């Protein structure tokens, strides 16, 4: 009997008894059986190129105001604490007040990464979705919200993370994926799943489905130190020699050591590439990109420079790994070097500084991806148009500035998605999608931004569904479904939705 039959019928004295869907026992049974997504129901049709996804998660839940000041006049008029007294120029546009104005043409917060956001959208490197909001399960607890975001479902307890689900799909549909990757076996893949943030829910295991060792994620440091390096090489060599003459008793040990050495040789130069300067022909760089982030070397070449902070090191490591190793399909990254985003108090200045660091780094990362493409001098011998970046957190914040000059937990948030034009539909990049309005009683701390009545919106699980769709899953909602709260599942983001026009001309 399959799990659906079990959920529909319960044996009682040899007689089948139907258990209504609303019955509490049925709900409990469904939860207990739903730890694993229904992989068998996923319809997979894989085409090349496969995406390489870098997911940057902003732990703590950032306010959405950096990417959305479109309603700031109404928000400020209703706020408990004064926006105008705490954030200079927050009510002025950059057109009306070029020195202090904070509202950019697309409604971004200028000093909270807004100038970099304007550049990224205008260059077609990024799309901003302003209306990612939880309707199915609007929990604002950190733990449950992180689980929802990183597992792509509202059923958060026993479910695997997004990266683990991708690994399971790869294992179960190996022929299609290997053909797209140009590989003969799964054993040939090098570092397909990587965490640059240590242990993460993105790779939470599936309790009902084991993975081969090669498809389990590896944790790397931001220096991309080789995880297969044989640091005790003389001792390992002696061990290999000692077991070589045995009668197969330790053959698996010997094979494992040899495989480890082979992997070390295969990826040993990725870390070296991370340390090398990013030098390109100056003539190959678009003048609009050349204006910032490049150092002129005086010899017809320029060097792309990341900001000097730990977060930038992490993102450079992620991009370098994706560029240099096409086998790496999913990379998780986090707040390393930025600090958390749980800005309940004194958040205005610290929040703006962190957002500035985030988006200045992302601006450089996009240029790194573009000019590492094999079509430009200094690039790798392949296209990098399949590398994409997603940036989001567990939830957004209330728009009311509270008595401690911070923002308490909200629901609606921005999703920033960058690059990857080769694995996205036409027109997916270079726009701002979604309109909002303020909701809540003025002068209280229950005010939030919500999607406007006719605005496009989607659940956080749609991020996972969009990733699965990019990896060839035709019906990704079966992998995001929760049999109790969201039985139909969440489908992918409609990346063809038109963007909103700018508020004013730059």
C-alpha positions in Angstrom: 0.0 0.0 0.0 1.5 3.4 -0.9 1.4 6.3 1.4 -1.6 8.0 -0.3 -3.7 4.8 0.2 -2.6 4.6 3.8 -3.7 8.2 4.4 -7.0 7.5 2.7 -7.9 4.3 4.4 -7.2 2.9 7.9 -7.8 -0.8 8.7 -10.3 -1.6 11.4 -11.3 -5.2 12.1 -10.6 -6.1 8.5 -12.8 -3.3 7.2 -11.5 -0.3 5.3 -12.5 2.9 7.1 -12.3 6.3 5.3 -10.6 9.0 7.5 -11.9 12.5 6.5 -9.2 15.0 5.6 -10.3 17.3 8.4 -9.8 14.7 11.1 -6.9 15.4 13.4 -5.5 11.9 13.2 -5.3 12.2 9.4 -3.4 15.4 9.7 -0.9 13.8 12.1 -0.5 10.8 9.8 0.0 13.0 6.8 2.7 14.9 8.6 4.5 11.7 9.6 4.5 10.4 6.1 5.4 13.7 4.5 9.0 14.0 5.6 10.3 13.2 2.1 9.0 15.1 -0.9 7.2 13.0 -3.4 10.2 12.6 -5.7 8.5 10.0 -7.8 5.8 12.5 -8.8 8.4 15.0 -10.1 8.4 15.1 -13.9 11.9 15.9 -15.0 13.1 17.0 -18.4 16.7 18.3 -18.3 18.3 20.5 -20.9 21.8 22.1 -20.9 23.0 24.3 -19.5 22.2 23.5 -15.9 22.1 26.4 -13.5 24.7 27.0 -10.9 22.9 28.6 -8.0 24.4 30.8 -5.2 21.9 31.3 -2.4 22.8 34.1 -0.1 20.7 34.0 3.1 20.3 37.1 5.3 19.9 35.6 8.7 17.8 37.6 11.2 15.3 38.9 8.6 16.2 42.3 7.0 13.8 45.2 6.6 12.5 45.5 3.1 12.9 49.3 3.2 16.4 49.3 1.5 14.6 48.1 -1.7 11.3 49.8 -1.2 10.8 53.4 -0.1 7.8 53.9 -2.4 5.4 54.3 0.5 7.7 56.1 2.8 5.6 59.3 3.1 2.6 57.4 4.4 4.8 55.1 6.5 6.6 58.1 8.1 3.3 59.9 8.8 1.9 56.9 10.7 5.2 55.8 12.5 5.7 55.8 16.3 9.2 57.2 16.0 10.1 59.9 13.5 11.8 58.7 10.3 12.8 62.3 9.4 14.5 62.8 12.7 16.5 59.6 12.6 17.4 59.1 8.9 18.6 62.3 7.1 16.9 62.8 3.8 14.6 59.8 4.1 11.6 61.7 2.7 13.4 63.4 -0.2 14.2 62.1 -3.6 17.6 62.1 -5.1 16.2 64.4 -7.9 14.9 67.0 -5.5 17.8 66.8 -3.0 21.0 65.3 -4.8 23.1 65.7 -1.6 20.8 64.2 1.1 17.8 62.7 -0.8 17.5 59.0 -0.1 14.7 57.9 -2.5 16.3 56.8 -5.8 14.4 56.7 -9.1 13.2 53.2 -8.5 12.3 53.8 -4.9 15.4 52.3 -3.3 17.1 53.7 -0.2 20.2 55.4 -1.6 22.6 55.0 1.4 21.4 51.4 2.1 22.7 50.0 -1.1 20.3 51.9 -3.3 22.8 53.3 -5.8 24.2 49.9 -6.4 20.7 48.5 -6.8 19.9 51.2 -9.4 23.0 50.2 -11.3 22.2 46.4 -11.1 18.6 46.8 -12.3 19.5 49.3 -15.0 22.2 47.1 -16.4 19.9 44.1 -16.5 21.9 42.2 -13.9 19.2 42.1 -11.2 15.5 41.9 -10.6 13.9 43.0 -7.4 10.6 41.3 -6.2 9.0 43.4 -3.6 6.1 41.2 -2.7 7.3 37.8 -1.4 4.9 37.3 1.4 3.7 34.3 3.5 0.0 33.7 3.3 -0.2 29.9 3.9 1.8 30.0 7.1 2.7 33.5 8.2 4.9 32.5 11.2 7.3 35.2 12.2 9.5 33.1 14.4 13.1 32.9 13.3 13.4 29.1 13.4 10.2 28.2 11.5 10.8 31.0 9.0 14.3 29.9 8.3 13.1 26.3 7.8 10.4 27.5 5.4 12.8 29.6 3.4 15.6 27.0 3.2 13.4 23.9 2.8 10.9 25.4 0.4 7.8 24.2 2.2 5.5 25.0 5.1 6.0 21.5 6.5 9.3 22.3 8.2 10.2 19.6 10.7 11.4 16.5 8.9 11.8 17.9 5.4 15.1 18.1 3.6 16.7 21.4 2.5 16.6 22.7 -1.0 20.1 21.6 -1.7 19.4 18.1 -0.5 16.3 17.9 -2.7 18.4 18.9 -5.7 20.9 16.1 -4.8 18.1 13.6 -4.6 16.8 14.7 -8.1 20.3 14.3 -9.5 20.6 10.8 -8.0 17.2 9.6 -9.2 17.5 11.1 -12.7 21.2 10.6 -13.2 21.1 9.9 -16.9 19.5 13.2 -17.8 21.6 15.3 -15.6 24.9 13.6 -16.5 24.1 14.1 -20.2 23.6 17.8 -19.6 26.8 18.0 -17.6 28.8 16.0 -20.1 29.7 13.4 -17.5 29.8 9.6 -17.6 29.0 8.9 -14.0 28.0 10.6 -10.8 31.4 9.7 -9.4 33.0 12.2 -11.8 31.3 15.2 -10.3 33.5 17.4 -8.2 31.9 19.4 -5.3 28.4 19.5 -6.7 27.0 20.8 -3.4 28.9 23.3 -1.2 28.3 25.3 1.9 30.4 28.4 2.6 28.6 29.0 5.9 29.1 25.7 7.7 26.1 23.7 8.7 22.9 24.9 7.1 19.3 24.0 6.7 19.7 24.3 2.9 21.3 20.9 3.2 19.2 19.4 6.0 19.1 15.6 5.3 16.2 13.6 4.1 15.5 11.1 6.9 13.9 8.7 4.4 16.4 8.8 1.6 20.1 8.4 1.9 22.5 10.0 -0.6 25.7 8.7 -2.0 28.7 10.2 -0.4 29.7 12.1 -3.5 26.3 14.0 -3.6 26.4 15.1 0.0 27.5 18.7 0.6 31.0 19.8 1.5 31.8 22.7 3.7 34.5 25.0 2.5 36.1 28.0 4.1 36.1 31.4 2.4 39.7 30.7 1.3 38.4 27.7 -0.8 40.8 25.4 1.0 40.8 22.0 -0.7 38.7 19.6 1.4 40.4 16.6 -0.2 44.0 17.7 0.6 46.0 15.0 2.3 47.6 17.1 5.1 49.2 14.1 6.7 50.6 12.9 3.3 53.5 10.8 4.6 51.3 8.9 7.0 48.6 8.3 4.3 51.3 7.1 1.9 52.6 4.6 4.4 49.1 3.4 5.1 48.4 2.9 1.4 51.6 1.0 1.1 50.8 -1.1 4.2 47.4 -2.2 2.9 48.5 -2.7 -0.7 49.8 -6.1 0.0 46.9 -7.4 2.0 44.4 -9.8 0.5 41.6 -7.3 0.0 40.9 -6.9 3.7 41.4 -3.1 3.4 40.7 -2.7 -0.3 38.0 -0.1 0.3 40.3 2.0 2.5 42.9 1.9 -0.3 40.4 2.9 -2.9 39.1 5.7 -0.7 42.6 7.1 -0.2 43.3 6.9 -3.9 40.0 8.6 -4.8 40.8 11.3 -2.2 44.2 11.9 -3.8 42.6 12.1 -7.3 40.1 14.6 -6.2 42.8 16.7 -4.5 44.6 16.8 -7.8 41.5 17.7 -9.8 40.5 20.7 -7.7 43.8 21.8 -6.3 44.0 24.8 -8.5 40.6 26.3 -7.6 42.0 27.8 -4.4 44.9 29.2 -6.3 42.5 30.9 -8.7 40.8 32.5 -5.7 44.0 34.1 -4.6 44.9 35.3 -8.1 44.0 38.9 -9.2 41.0 39.2 -11.5 42.7 40.8 -14.5 40.9 41.6 -17.7 41.6 43.4 -20.9 40.4 47.0 -20.5 39.0 47.0 -24.0 36.7 44.1 -23.1 34.9 45.9 -20.2 31.8 47.9 -21.0 32.3 51.5 -20.1 29.3 51.5 -17.8 30.8 48.7 -15.8 34.3 50.2 -15.9 33.3 53.3 -14.0 33.5 51.5 -10.6 35.2 48.5 -9.1 38.1 48.3 -11.6 41.7 49.4 -11.0 43.6 50.6 -14.1 46.9 48.7 -14.3 48.4 51.1 -16.9 49.1 48.4 -19.4 45.8 48.0 -21.2 44.5 45.7 -18.4 42.3 46.3 -15.4 41.8 44.4 -12.1 38.4 43.8 -10.7 38.4 44.5 -6.9 36.0 43.2 -4.4 35.4 45.3 -1.2 37.8 44.6 1.6 35.6 42.7 4.1 34.8 39.2 5.1 31.5 39.1 3.4 33.1 40.1 0.1 35.6 37.3 0.6 32.8 34.8 1.0 31.0 36.0 -2.2 34.2 36.1 -4.2 34.8 32.5 -3.1 31.3 31.4 -4.2 31.6 33.1 -7.6 35.2 31.8 -8.1 34.0 28.2 -7.3 31.1 28.5 -9.7 33.2 29.9 -12.5 36.1 27.5 -12.1 34.1 24.4 -11.4 31.0 23.8 -13.6 30.2 20.7 -11.5 29.2 22.9 -8.5 25.5 23.3 -8.8 24.4 24.8 -5.5 26.3 27.0 -3.1 24.9 28.3 0.2 26.3 31.5 1.7 25.2 33.6 4.6 25.9 36.7 6.7 29.6 36.1 7.1 31.2 39.5 7.9 28.0 41.5 7.8 26.4 40.6 11.2 22.8 39.6 11.7 19.7 41.5 10.5 17.6 41.3 13.7 17.3 45.1 13.9 14.8 45.6 16.8 16.7 48.6 18.0 19.1 51.2 16.8 18.9 49.6 13.4 18.9 52.6 11.1 22.6 53.3 10.7 23.8 49.7 11.1 21.2 48.4 8.7 22.2 51.0 6.0 25.9 50.2 6.3 25.3 46.4 6.0 23.0 46.9 3.0 25.7 49.1 1.4 28.3 46.4 1.9 25.9 43.7 0.6 25.1 45.5 -2.7 28.5 46.9 -3.4 29.7 43.3 -3.1 26.9 42.0 -5.4 27.7 44.7 -8.0 31.3 43.4 -8.2 30.1 39.8 -8.2 27.9 40.4 -11.2 30.9 41.9 -13.1 33.0 38.9 -12.0 30.5 36.5 -13.5 30.0 38.5 -16.7 33.7 39.1 -17.4 34.8 35.6 -16.4 32.8 34.4 -19.4 35.0 32.7 -22.0 33.9 35.2 -24.6 36.0 37.9 -22.9 39.8 38.1 -22.6 40.9 36.6 -19.3 37.7 34.5 -19.0 37.4 30.7 -18.5 36.9 28.5 -21.5 33.1 28.4 -21.2 30.0 30.6 -20.8 29.1 31.7 -17.3 25.6 32.8 -18.2 24.2 29.9 -16.2 25.4 31.3 -12.8 22.7 33.0 -10.8 22.4 34.5 -7.3 19.4 34.6 -5.0 19.4 36.9 -1.9 16.7 36.8 0.8 16.0 36.1 4.5 13.5 34.4 6.7 11.1 37.3 6.8 10.8 41.1 6.5 10.1 43.7 9.1 7.3 46.0 10.2 7.5 49.4 8.5 6.8 51.2 11.8 10.0 52.7 13.3 9.5 51.5 16.9 10.4 53.3 20.1 13.9 51.9 20.0 14.5 53.1 16.4 14.3 49.7 15.0 11.8 47.4 13.2 10.1 44.3 14.7 9.3 41.1 12.8 7.1 41.5 9.8 6.3 39.2 6.9 6.6 40.7 3.4 10.2 40.9 2.1 12.2 41.6 -1.0 13.8 38.8 -3.1 16.8 40.0 -5.1 17.8 37.7 -7.9 20.8 38.3 -10.1 22.5 37.1 -13.3 21.8 33.7 -14.9 20.3 35.0 -18.1 21.1 31.7 -19.9 18.8 29.7 -17.6 16.0 32.3 -17.2 13.2 33.2 -19.5 13.6 36.2 -21.8 13.0 39.4 -19.9 13.5 38.0 -16.5 16.2 40.4 -15.4 16.4 44.2 -15.2 13.1 45.2 -13.5 11.4 45.8 -10.2 8.2 43.7 -9.7 5.5 44.3 -7.1 3.7 47.2 -5.5 2.9 47.7 -1.8 0.8 49.7 0.6 1.0 50.4 4.3 -1.4 48.5 6.5 -2.1 48.9 10.2 -3.2 51.4 12.8 -1.2 54.7 12.8 0.9 55.3 15.9 1.1 51.6 16.8 3.6 48.9 16.3 1.4 46.7 14.1 2.1 48.5 10.8 3.4 46.5 7.9 3.8 46.8 4.1 1.5 44.4 2.2 1.1 43.7 -1.5 -1.3 46.2 -3.3 -4.6 44.5 -4.2 -3.7 44.0 -7.8 0.0 43.4 -7.4 1.9 40.2 -8.3 3.0 38.2 -5.2 4.3 34.8 -4.3 5.1 32.6 -1.3 8.7 32.1 -0.1 8.4 28.4 -1.2 8.3 29.8 -4.8 12.0 30.4 -4.6 12.6 26.7 -4.2 10.1 25.9 -6.9 11.9 28.3 -9.3 15.2 26.6 -8.6 13.7 23.1 -9.1 12.1 24.4 -12.4 15.5 25.7 -13.6 16.9 22.2 -12.9 14.3 20.7 -15.3 11.4 19.8 -12.9 8.2 20.5 -14.9 5.9 20.3 -11.9 8.0 21.7 -8.9 4.9 22.2 -6.8 4.9 18.5 -5.9 8.2 19.1 -4.2 7.0 22.1 -2.2 3.6 20.7 -1.2 2.6 20.4 2.4 -0.3 17.9 2.7 -1.9 19.8 5.5 -1.3 23.6 4.9 -0.4 23.7 1.3 -1.5 20.5 -0.5 -1.3 22.0 -4.0 2.2 23.2 -3.3 3.8 26.4 -4.5 4.8 26.8 -8.1 7.7 28.8 -9.5 7.9 32.6 -9.7 6.5 34.0 -13.0 9.7 35.7 -14.2 7.8 37.1 -17.2 5.7 39.5 -15.1 6.3 43.1 -16.2 8.2 45.5 -13.9 7.0 48.7 -12.4 8.0 52.0 -14.0 10.5 54.3 -12.2 9.1 56.9 -9.8 10.9 59.6 -11.7 13.8 60.2 -14.1 17.3 60.0 -12.8 
